[in-house]
Amino acid sequence: MYSSRNSEEPELASSDAGRDGDGTTRERVLQLVVEEGPISAAALGRRLDLTAAAVRRHLDAMAEQGIVEIKNVTSRRKGAGRPSRRYVISQRGQEALGDDYLSLTRRALDVLGDSVGEEAPRALAAAYFADHEERYREQLAGVEDLDERTEKLAELFNADGFAGFTRKVGRDNPLMAMQSTQLCQGHCPVREIAEAHPVFCEEETEMISRLLEVDVRRLSTQASGAHVCTTHVPVGRERLAAEQRARRVASEDPQDPTSRPASAGPRLSGGGRKRIVISPRQQERLS
């Protein structure tokens, strides 16, 4: 499921296998908690085609080990009953998914930061994500559709232990510009460092923007206390702009060079997309 593991995880899998003969069930439960949390046992059961009781057995075991936590959520409906139980991954669970020597690295950055300022953490963050960006760019080559490109990037994040997945927003909205995709990461291998040095989140956001070739907006990060890192990708606005450009090109007479508007710039080579700059006010409307 994830690329980074410690010695606790085989123990989890082996005890699970001894109970129900399926060593992957608990991993599937944990993955959904990472991606969908806070989530109820009933919802997990529906997703996994299991009874709520069977799911609770796994959740109870992981709660005892400190891998997941229980959150009591009160419904907003008037006259609602007692709070319902929802499950999220705990800090220990995040560490069990792989911590990349976070404590030592964070301490080293703190020492360097005291002596040379934030230049050292930013340089390390840039170098860390430069390696990811180089590999991801090769895999994304030739994927032009922004939705497909975002899905592919989520898969690449997932393979590197970030528990990447996507959520589509506003697809039933008649206004195309309001459609978007949320690129999500249920696990952050460098969360502990990013809590002390937010430049890691900043560098990652800039990398995502460059890879998708569109301006994006970070909605939440685990370093700031959220359960999932979420990046807003304005798919609808990009598609609307592409359609408008296509209509302009179609309306021009290719035999008459004077029909092309004087303000039109050169077309992008290699199928590249024009990057759209979204103002903070527009971003607030889209979020």
C-alpha positions as CSV (number, residue, x, y, z in Angstrom):
1,M,0.0,0.0,0.0
2,Y,2.7,2.5,0.9
3,S,6.4,2.6,0.0
4,S,7.6,3.3,3.6
5,R,7.0,0.9,6.5
6,N,8.4,0.2,9.9
7,S,8.6,-2.9,11.9
8,E,5.1,-2.5,13.4
9,E,3.2,-3.1,10.1
10,P,4.2,-6.8,9.5
11,E,3.0,-7.4,13.0
12,L,-0.4,-5.8,12.2
13,A,-0.7,-7.9,9.0
14,S,0.2,-11.2,10.6
15,S,-2.2,-10.8,13.5
16,D,-5.0,-9.9,11.0
17,A,-4.2,-12.9,8.9
18,G,-4.5,-15.2,11.9
19,R,-8.0,-13.8,12.6
20,D,-9.7,-13.8,9.3
21,G,-7.3,-15.4,6.8
22,D,-7.0,-12.1,4.9
23,G,-3.9,-10.2,5.8
24,T,-4.9,-7.3,3.5
25,T,-8.3,-6.5,5.0
26,R,-6.8,-4.3,7.8
27,E,-4.6,-2.5,5.3
28,R,-7.7,-1.8,3.1
29,V,-9.5,-0.4,6.2
30,L,-6.5,1.7,7.1
31,Q,-6.1,3.1,3.6
32,L,-9.7,4.2,3.5
33,V,-9.3,5.8,7.0
34,V,-6.3,7.7,5.6
35,E,-8.2,8.8,2.4
36,E,-11.7,9.4,3.7
37,G,-11.3,10.1,7.4
38,P,-13.2,11.1,9.5
39,I,-15.3,8.1,8.4
40,S,-17.7,5.8,10.2
41,A,-17.5,2.0,10.5
42,A,-20.8,1.7,8.6
43,A,-19.4,3.8,5.7
44,L,-16.2,1.7,5.7
45,G,-18.3,-1.5,5.6
46,R,-20.2,-0.3,2.6
47,R,-17.0,0.7,0.7
48,L,-15.4,-2.7,1.5
49,D,-18.5,-4.9,1.2
50,L,-18.1,-6.0,4.9
51,T,-20.4,-5.8,7.9
52,A,-20.0,-2.9,10.3
53,A,-19.1,-5.4,13.0
54,A,-16.3,-6.9,11.0
55,V,-14.9,-3.4,10.2
56,R,-15.1,-2.4,13.9
57,R,-13.0,-5.4,14.9
58,H,-10.2,-4.1,12.8
59,L,-10.8,-0.5,13.9
60,D,-10.8,-1.5,17.6
61,A,-7.5,-3.4,17.1
62,M,-5.9,-0.4,15.4
63,A,-7.3,2.0,18.0
64,E,-5.8,-0.1,20.8
65,Q,-2.4,0.1,19.1
66,G,-2.8,3.9,18.6
67,I,-2.9,3.6,14.8
68,V,-6.3,5.3,14.5
69,E,-8.3,7.7,16.7
70,I,-12.0,8.1,17.3
71,K,-13.7,11.5,16.7
72,N,-17.2,12.2,17.9
73,V,-19.1,14.1,15.2
74,T,-22.4,15.8,15.9
75,S,-24.9,16.2,13.1
76,R,-26.0,19.7,12.1
77,R,-29.6,18.5,11.7
78,K,-32.0,19.9,14.2
79,G,-33.0,17.4,16.8
80,A,-30.1,15.1,16.0
81,G,-29.2,12.4,18.6
82,R,-25.9,11.6,20.2
83,P,-22.6,12.2,18.3
84,S,-21.5,9.5,15.9
85,R,-18.1,7.9,16.0
86,R,-15.7,8.6,13.1
87,Y,-12.2,7.3,12.6
88,V,-9.1,9.2,11.5
89,I,-5.4,8.2,11.4
90,S,-3.4,9.2,14.5
91,Q,0.0,10.7,14.7
92,R,1.4,7.3,15.6
93,G,-0.3,5.9,12.5
94,Q,1.3,8.5,10.3
95,E,4.7,7.5,11.8
96,A,3.9,3.8,11.2
97,L,3.4,4.6,7.5
98,G,7.0,5.9,7.3
99,D,8.7,8.9,9.0
100,D,11.9,9.2,6.9
101,Y,14.0,9.9,10.0
102,L,11.9,13.0,10.6
103,S,12.9,13.7,14.1
104,L,16.6,13.8,13.3
105,T,16.2,15.8,10.2
106,R,13.9,18.3,11.9
107,R,16.5,18.8,14.7
108,A,19.2,19.3,12.1
109,L,17.2,21.9,10.3
110,D,16.4,23.7,13.5
111,V,20.1,24.0,14.3
112,L,20.9,25.2,10.8
113,G,18.0,27.6,10.9
114,D,19.2,29.2,14.1
115,S,22.6,29.9,12.4
116,V,21.8,30.7,8.8
117,G,18.1,31.4,8.8
118,E,15.4,29.8,6.6
119,E,17.7,29.4,3.6
120,A,18.8,26.0,4.7
121,P,15.3,24.5,5.1
122,R,14.2,26.0,1.8
123,A,17.2,24.6,0.0
124,L,16.6,21.2,1.4
125,A,12.9,21.4,0.5
126,A,13.7,22.4,-3.0
127,A,16.2,19.6,-3.4
128,Y,13.8,17.0,-1.9
129,F,10.9,17.9,-4.3
130,A,13.3,18.4,-7.3
131,D,13.9,14.7,-7.3
132,H,10.2,14.0,-7.3
133,E,9.5,16.6,-9.9
134,E,12.0,15.1,-12.3
135,R,10.6,11.6,-12.1
136,Y,7.0,12.8,-12.2
137,R,7.5,15.0,-15.2
138,E,8.8,12.0,-17.2
139,Q,5.7,10.0,-16.3
140,L,3.3,12.9,-17.1
141,A,4.8,13.5,-20.6
142,G,2.1,13.2,-23.2
143,V,-0.8,13.5,-20.8
144,E,-2.6,16.7,-22.0
145,D,-6.0,16.6,-20.4
146,L,-5.8,18.3,-17.0
147,D,-8.1,15.9,-15.3
148,E,-6.1,12.9,-16.5
149,R,-2.9,14.6,-15.6
150,T,-4.1,15.3,-12.1
151,E,-5.2,11.6,-11.7
152,K,-1.8,10.4,-12.9
153,L,-0.1,12.7,-10.5
154,A,-2.2,11.3,-7.7
155,E,-1.1,7.8,-8.7
156,L,2.5,8.9,-8.6
157,F,2.1,10.4,-5.2
158,N,0.5,7.2,-4.0
159,A,3.4,5.1,-5.2
160,D,5.8,7.3,-3.3
161,G,3.9,6.9,0.0
162,F,1.8,10.1,0.0
163,A,-1.5,8.1,-0.2
164,G,-2.6,10.2,-3.2
165,F,-6.1,10.3,-4.5
166,T,-8.5,12.8,-6.1
167,R,-12.0,14.2,-5.5
168,K,-14.0,15.8,-8.3
169,V,-16.0,18.9,-7.3
170,G,-18.8,20.8,-9.1
171,R,-19.2,18.3,-11.9
172,D,-23.0,18.7,-11.8
173,N,-22.7,22.5,-11.9
174,P,-23.9,23.9,-15.3
175,L,-21.1,26.6,-15.0
176,M,-18.0,24.9,-16.4
177,A,-15.7,27.3,-14.7
178,M,-16.9,26.1,-11.3
179,Q,-15.7,22.5,-11.9
180,S,-12.5,21.5,-10.2
181,T,-10.5,18.5,-9.0
182,Q,-9.0,18.3,-5.5
183,L,-5.6,16.6,-5.5
184,C,-5.4,14.9,-2.0
185,Q,-2.6,13.3,0.0
186,G,-3.7,11.2,3.0
187,H,-0.1,10.8,4.3
188,C,2.8,13.1,4.4
189,P,6.2,11.5,4.9
190,V,7.7,14.8,5.9
191,R,4.8,16.1,8.0
192,E,6.9,16.6,11.2
193,I,9.5,18.7,9.3
194,A,6.8,20.7,7.5
195,E,5.1,21.6,10.8
196,A,8.3,23.4,11.9
197,H,9.3,24.6,8.4
198,P,6.3,25.4,6.1
199,V,8.6,26.0,3.2
200,F,8.2,22.3,2.5
201,C,4.5,22.8,1.8
202,E,5.2,25.8,-0.3
203,E,7.8,24.0,-2.4
204,E,5.5,21.1,-2.9
205,T,2.6,23.4,-4.0
206,E,4.8,25.1,-6.5
207,M,6.0,21.7,-7.8
208,I,2.3,20.6,-8.3
209,S,1.6,23.9,-10.1
210,R,4.5,23.4,-12.5
211,L,3.7,19.7,-13.2
212,L,0.0,20.4,-13.9
213,E,0.9,23.6,-15.8
214,V,-1.8,25.6,-14.1
215,D,-2.0,27.8,-11.0
216,V,-3.3,25.8,-8.0
217,R,-4.3,26.7,-4.5
218,R,-3.5,24.8,-1.3
219,L,-6.7,24.3,0.7
220,S,-5.3,22.4,3.6
221,T,-2.2,20.6,4.9
222,Q,-1.5,18.0,7.5
223,A,1.4,20.2,8.8
224,S,-1.3,22.8,9.8
225,G,-3.5,20.2,11.5
226,A,-5.7,18.9,8.7
227,H,-6.2,15.1,8.2
228,V,-5.5,15.4,4.5
229,C,-3.4,17.7,2.3
230,T,-5.8,19.1,-0.4
231,T,-4.8,21.1,-3.5
232,H,-7.5,22.9,-5.6
233,V,-7.0,22.3,-9.3
234,P,-9.2,24.6,-11.5
235,V,-10.0,22.1,-14.2
236,G,-13.2,23.9,-15.4
237,R,-11.6,27.3,-15.8
238,E,-8.8,25.7,-17.8
239,R,-11.2,23.8,-20.1
240,L,-13.3,26.9,-20.6
241,A,-10.3,28.9,-21.6
242,A,-9.2,26.1,-24.0
243,E,-12.7,26.0,-25.6
244,Q,-12.6,29.8,-26.1
245,R,-9.2,29.6,-27.7
246,A,-10.4,26.8,-30.0
247,R,-13.5,28.8,-31.1
248,R,-11.3,31.8,-31.9
249,V,-9.0,29.6,-34.0
250,A,-12.0,28.0,-35.8
251,S,-13.5,31.4,-36.6
252,E,-10.4,32.5,-38.4
253,D,-9.9,32.1,-42.1
254,P,-6.7,30.2,-42.5
255,Q,-6.3,31.5,-46.1
256,D,-6.6,35.1,-45.0
257,P,-3.7,36.2,-42.6
258,T,-5.5,39.5,-42.0
259,S,-8.4,37.7,-40.3
260,R,-6.2,36.7,-37.3
261,P,-6.6,39.2,-34.5
262,A,-3.5,41.5,-34.1
263,S,-3.4,40.8,-30.4
264,A,-3.1,37.0,-30.9
265,G,0.2,35.7,-29.8
266,P,2.1,32.6,-31.0
267,R,0.6,29.3,-30.4
268,L,2.1,27.1,-27.8
269,S,4.4,24.4,-29.3
270,G,4.3,20.8,-28.2
271,G,0.6,20.9,-27.2
272,G,1.4,23.0,-24.1
273,R,-1.3,24.8,-22.3
274,K,-1.4,28.5,-21.6
275,R,-1.0,29.1,-17.8
276,I,-4.0,30.9,-16.3
277,V,-3.4,33.4,-13.4
278,I,-6.2,33.4,-10.9
279,S,-6.5,36.3,-8.5
280,P,-7.0,35.7,-4.8
281,R,-10.6,37.0,-5.1
282,Q,-11.4,34.5,-7.8
283,Q,-9.7,31.7,-5.8
284,E,-11.9,32.5,-2.9
285,R,-15.0,32.2,-5.1
286,L,-13.9,28.8,-6.4
287,S,-13.0,27.3,-3.0
